[in-house]
Amino acid sequence: MKKRGILYLIITLIFLFLSFYILSKTDLKDNVLLSKSIQIIIILFFIRVSIGCTFYIRNQYEMKKYSYDIIMNLGLLLFINVNILRMMNLLVQNWNVLKIEDIYLNTLHSFSYFAMLTLPCIVILAFYSILTNLVLVKKEGFSPRRLLGIILGIFAFLGLFGSQAIYYLFVKLLMGTDIQFIKYTLDICVNTTLSYFYTLMIATLYCNWMAARHIPSYDQDYIIILGSKVNSDGTLTPLLKGRADKAIAFGKEQYDLTKKKIVYVPSGGKGEDESIAEAKAIEAYLVEQGIPKKQILIEDQSTSTIENMRFSKQKIDSEKKNAHISFSTTNYHVFRSGVIANQEGMNCEGMGSKTKWYFYTNALIREFIANMMQERWKHISLLCLIYLTMFVLIWIGYYYHFLVIV
């Protein structure tokens, strides 16, 4: 990691040197030459930022950290790399005629182009989200929580036509030439919003996929089994059984490879509609599967994932300080559980059990919404800053006639 820091410093110095060198060799009175120089410097700057995001993400994964910042950096990396290709294409195609206005328009429409490029992917995801949720409702019964995929899918489609709908609404309220300026601004803002959420959605899917397929190192002292609702008779639901089975399988693999036994930590209290604490139900299942009771440490007071991690850590710390800890949960839940574990001061690794294909999408959407809500003020602040920047760019272009709105 220190080597990457030194390398990134060297890259930054090279970028500064090349930027000053290019500008020193540029005739500032030659509009085409100046435009090419500016475009090349912007491309170099974006490449530097792209490398920085890549280094950060790799460092986080090597440190076995779960962080929402990974999603933010991955989304930024995706957006930047797409725009690097667009800027290179603009530079090559307009090498002899490139103007400042071209760079301005390319920058202003960066979010719109990105939204267009990712449109096929989003349409497919929206269709798949609606389809899987219809199957979920049919097989598992109706529940408001099981409509999230349908709602998100419809929202994705509506977002494609949102600017037009708002525009026609304004047509009824406003008159005159300023309506075109308002429409143009709305188009930019809607595409900016769509691009922002598209990048985060794609980044979230990738991070969840990577977290779910991860296998912890075989030197674990404890493995926390995160609880969920049990059946009315106190037995495990298929979802909870999957978590327990994943933990058991890992414990056996570790013992076969290293001869090191692992302590299982069933975690989960008793809900109002449950006949037994989730941890007790998991313990009974572990014993049925041949796990000795001396290898089981129960935490039966928690009512949420945060408490699962916090109370389990307290139990583990009372037995062993600085223990190697892992956790088992369902595949869609690994990344967010890891984030919560890190926030509780636990440097641990997670593993994910499989779930039904039609259940996975709806659950993943819940995780995405939970992630967004967890960092909502950061997202609101960033979006407001982006909106302000885009509005200033539009106003500058309109005022200096870079931008012709008809």
N, C-alpha and C positions, 0 to 999 in steps of 0.2 A: 504493500500500500504506500509506503514511503517512496518507493521507486516511481510509482504512478504520480505522486505529488511532484516529484522533481521533474519527471517527464512533462507533466502538464505546465509547469513553470517554464520549461524550455520552449514548449509549443507556444505559450503566450508571448514570450520574448521574440520568437521567430515571427509571429503574427504582427507584433508592433513594428519590428524591423522592416518587414515586407511592406506594411502599410505606409510607413514614412518613405520608404524607397520608391514605391510606386507613385506617391503624390509628388515627390521631388522631381521625378522624371516626366511629370504630366504638365502639358500646356493648359493652364486653367482657362484660357480663352477659347480653346477648342472644345466645343460642346460634346462632340462624339467621343473624343479621347478622354475627356473628364468623366463622361458617363461610364465608359468602359472601366476606368480606374476605380470609380466608386462601386460599380457592380462587383468587380473582382475583390475589393476590400470587404464588401458585405458578405460575399461567399466565403472568404477566409475566416471572417468572424463567426459565421454560422458553423463552419467546420470545427472551429475551436470550441464553441459551445457544445456541439454534438459529441466531441471527444470527451469533454468534461462530464456530460451526462452519462456517457458510457462508463467512464472510470468510476463515477459515483455508484452506479447500479452494480457494477462488478464488485466493488468494495463491500457494499451492503450484503450481497449474496455470500461472499467469502467469509464475512463476519457472522453469517447465519442470522442476519437481522431481518425482521419483518417491519416494514415501514410504509406508511402512505406516501412518503416522499419518493419511494421507488416508483409508484404509480405515476406521480406527477412528473418525474424525470423521464420515465419511459414514454409518457404521452408527449412531452416536449421533444424528446428525441425523434419520435415518429413524425411529428409536425415539421421539425426543422429539416430532417433528411428529405422529406418530400419537397420542401421549398428550395433546398439546395439544388435538387435536380431541375426544378422549374427555373431557377435563376441562371443555371448553366445553359439551359436550353434557350432562354431569352438572350443571353450573351452571344451564343454561337449563331443563332438565327439572325440577329441584328448587329453583327459585328461592325459593319461599315456605316450603319445608320442609327445606332443606339442613341437615345436621348434621355435626359433626366426625367422627362414625362413618362417614358416607358418604365423606368425603374419605379417611379412613384405609383403608377397604375398597377404594376406587378405586385408591389408591396400592399397596396390598398385591397387588392382582390385575393390576397394569399389565403384568407379563410374561406372565401367563396370557392376558389379552385380546390382547396382541400376537401370541402364538403362534397363537391362534385365527384372527386376521385374516389372518395370513400362511400359514395352513394350505393353502388351495387352491394357492397359488403353489409351496409346498414339495412338495406331492403331485405336481403336474405335473412339477417338476424331477426328483423322484425317479423317476417313471415314465420320463421321457425319458433320464435317466442310465442306467437299467438297459437300456432298449431300445438306445441307441447302443452300449453296451458289448457287448451280445450280438452286434450287427452287426459290431463291431470284432473280436471273437474269431473270428467266422465268416469274415471276409474276410482278417484278418491272422494268424490262428493264435493258439493259447493262450499266455498268459504271465501270471504272477502280477500284474505291473504293469497288465495290461489288465483286471483285475477290480476296480479301484478304484471305478469308477462303480457297479458292481453292489453292492459292499460298502457304499458311501455311501448308495445308494438304499435298501437294506434297513435300514441304520442309521437313516435318516430315518423310515421307517415304524415301526420298533421303538420309536423315541423317542416316538412318539405314544401308545404304550401302556405305556411304561416304568414310569411311576409306579404303574399298576395292578398290573403284574407284581411290582414290588418290594413293594407293599402286601400282596399275597396271600402273599408269602414271609414277611413279618413276622407275618402272622396266625398262621402255624404256630409261630412262635417266642415270640410275646408274647400275653398275655391281659390283659383289663381295658379300662377306658375310655381309657387313654392311647394305645391303638392308633389312635384317630381323630385324635388330635393328631399322631401320627407320620405317618399317611396324608396329612393336610392339609399338613404340612411338606414331605413328599416331592413332593406335587403342585406346590407352589410352586417347589421347587428344580429339578424336572425341566423345568417350563415356563420357568423362568429360564434354564436351560442351553440349551434349544431356541431361545428368543428371542435369546440372545446369539450363537449360531452362525448363526441365520437372518439376523440383521442383517449379520454379517460376510460371509456367503456372498453375499447380495444386493449388498453394497457391493463385494466382490471382483469379481463378475461385471461390475458397472458400470465399475469402474476398469480392468479388463482390456479391456473393449469400447472405452472411450475411448482407452486407450493404443494399441490395435491400429489404430484408424482415424486416428490422428494423422499428419499430414504435417509433417516438419521444415521449418524455414525454408530457403530456397534460397540459403544463404551458407555451406555446409559445406565445410571443408577436407579432412576425412577421413570415411570411412564404414566402420565395423567390421562384417564379416560373421561372425556367430557360428557356429562350426562345430558339426557333429553327425556321427554315424556315417556313413561312406561305404560304398559297395558293395564287395564283395570284389575287384572288378577295378579299384578306384580311382576309379570314376565317382561322380557325386553322386546321392544318393537324391532322390526327388521333394521331400521336405521340405527338404533342403539346397539343392537347385536353386531352390526357391521363394525362399529367403533371398537367394541370389545374384542371381536375376532381379529381385527387388524393389530391391536396391541398384543394379543396372545401370540399371533404369528411372528411379530417382530421379536418378542421376548425369546421365543424358541430359536429363531435364527441367530440372535445374539449369543445365546448359550451354546449352540452348535459350533459357532465360529470362534468364540473367545472363552467359553466356559464361565462367563460372568452372568450371574442371575440378576434379574431386574425386579424391582418392587412395583407392583401395580397400585395406582392411586385412583380408585373409582371416585368421581366427584359429582355431586348433585344432591340437593335437598328434596324434601317432600312437598309437592305442590298441593294446592287445595283440592284438586280433582284427582289426586293420586293416592293409592292405598298404602304405598311404601316409598321410602326415600329412594331416589334414583341410584345413589351410591350403594345402598343395601341390595337392590335388585341386581346391579352389576356384580357385586361381590358374590351373590348366590350363583350367578352364571359362571363366574371365574372358577369357583370351587367345583361346580359341575364339570368343568373342562379340565379338572385335574391340577389347578393352581393351589399350592398350599396356602393356608391362611396367614402363615408367617411372612409370605411374600405379598400381602395385601395391606394397604394403608388407606383406611376409609376417610373421606371428607364428605359429610352428609348435611352440611348447613347452607351451602351456596344456592342461590336462586337465579344466577346469570353467569355468563361466560367470564365477566370480570371477577365475580366472586369465586367461580371455579378456580381461576388462576391464583387469586390472592390467598384464599383459604388453603388451597393445596400447597402453595409455597410455604405457608406458615407451618403446616404439618410436616413437610419435608425438612425445613430448616431446623425444626425441633429434634430431628433425628440425625441430620447430616448437613453441615454447612458446605457451600460451594459444590453441591452435587450436580452431576450431569442429568439434566431433565429433558424429557421429550413428552409429547402429548399426542393422543389419537382422537380424531374427530372425523366428520364426514368430509369428503373431498372439497365441496364448495365452501367449507367453513374454516379451512386450514389457515389461509392467509390472515383473515381478520382475527382469528384466535391467536395467531403468532404476534400480531400487532399489540393485542391486549396483553399478552404475556410479557412482551418487551416493555410495555408501559408500566407493568407491575414489577419491573426489575429482574425479570427472568430471561436469561440468554438461553433459550431452548429451541429445539427443533420439533417440527410437527410432521404428521403423516396422515393421509386421508383414505378413508374407506369409500368404496363405490356406493352409488345410490341409483335409483331407477332413472332411466334416461329422460322421462317426461317430468320427473320431479326436479332434476338437476337445474334446468333452466330457470324455473320459478325461484328456486332457492338461491341461485346465483344472482338473480335480480335483487332479491332481498339483501344479499350481501353488498351489492353495488350501492344500493340506496343507503344502507347502514354506513358504508365507507364515506359516501358523500355527506351524510348528515354529521358524521364525526368531525369532518373538516369543513363544515359548511361556511364558516366565516372566512376561511382562507379562500374558498372558491368564489364566494360573493365578492370579496375584495379584489381578487384577480380579474374577475369578469368586469367589474366596474372600471378597473384600471384600463383593461383592453378596450371597453366601450369608449372611454374618454379619449384614448389614443386614436381610435378609428374616427371618432367625431372630429377631432382636431385635424387629422389628415384630410378628411372630406372637406372641412371648412377651408383649409389652406389651398387645396386643389380647386375648389369652387371660386375662391377669392382671386387666385393668381391664374385662373383659366387653364390649369392643368386638366381640370375635370369639366367636361361638357355634359350637362344633364339635360336631356330632352325627353 
